[in-house]
Amino acid sequence: MTTDYSILIDEETWAFIERTDRFYPPDAIDLSIAQQREVYDTMCRGFFAGYPEVVSSTDHFIDARDRKIPIRIYNKRDVEPEAICLYFHGGGFVVGGLESHDDVCAELCDGTGFRVISVDYRLAPEHLHPSAFRDCLAAFEHVASTSDLPIVLCGDSAGGNLAAAVSHHVRRHERAPIGQVLIYPGLGGATDQGSYLTHAEAPMLTTRDTLYYFKVRGGGFNWSTDPRFAPLNDTDFADLPATVVVSAECDPLSDDGRHYRDKILAAGGKAIWNNEPGLVHAYLRARHSVERARSSFRRIVTVVHLLGQGRWPGQL
């Protein structure tokens, strides 16, 4: 199935895609893991937008039994936070860390006034599933046990998967998250139908890419029935926190967001799905150069803020 992206994608977004592509050789997933990380880190530095003047961060570790989990805590000057946003970065479970989404977290802190905590979870293939999930769960448990503030889980791409997985695991915890915001998440949907076919060759992320990352994360094992790996395949969608899913139209993962929303609504929960027209995977990096991405990021900041205050946005 062929999709005409020359119609769907505007000039600003094409410029963002071309700028990103300049960092990447063709078929980047065929590079070694070390080479992929080097290319990704270079690309992230190239897009780094700096911090808002009123935001500062400090690095810490969470003690989690046999390991220490690095975290970065963002605070806004002269603001008493109303909530905590626990952020899990994207990167296909293979690349990324505290630096890759540093400016995104700083701007999220500035826009909400919340304390934002970014988690440097372990990456595959050195640490296979469920290592990343366990680190994110440990981070949630640490925050829940050391603060009385409401917690909003947030993540993009792989991080959206991890945020949802943690939400499913702790939904009946006495300090369960008050909300979750999932940004173009991959949630384990069927890759032989829907957007995985319509957008199989999308710019920025292809269906082949998604299959590669899930294979690396799982070590070649089929974890598709494990909700810690594929939250969309859980059998129970009751009692989940208020959920906002923001997908990109030109992304094989977009239907995952729609199906996830539908399953939460069917179970009696609150959920919104917004499929951003003409945008592509990883468009958060385009928030300073593409008007569609800028508007979407503003809406994301708004819904994180509303959920942290215990308010339901109703619509995006």
Secondary structure, 3 states (H helix, E strand, C coil): CCCCHHHHCCHHHHHHHHHHHCCCCCCHHHCCHHHHHHHHHHHHHHHCCCCCCCEEEEEEEEEECCEEEEEEEEEECCCCCCCEEEEECCCCCCCCCCCCCHHHHHHHHHHHCCEEEEECCCCCCCCCCCHHHHHHHHHHHHHHHHCCCCEEEEEECHHHHHHHHHHHHHCCCCCCCCEEEEECCCCCCCCCCCHHHHCCCCCCCCHHHHHHHHHHHHCCCCCCCCCCCCHHHCCCCCCCCEEEEEEEEECCCHHHHHHHHHHHHHCCCCEEEEEEEEEECCHHHHCCCCHHHHHHHHHHHHHHHHHHCCCCCCCC
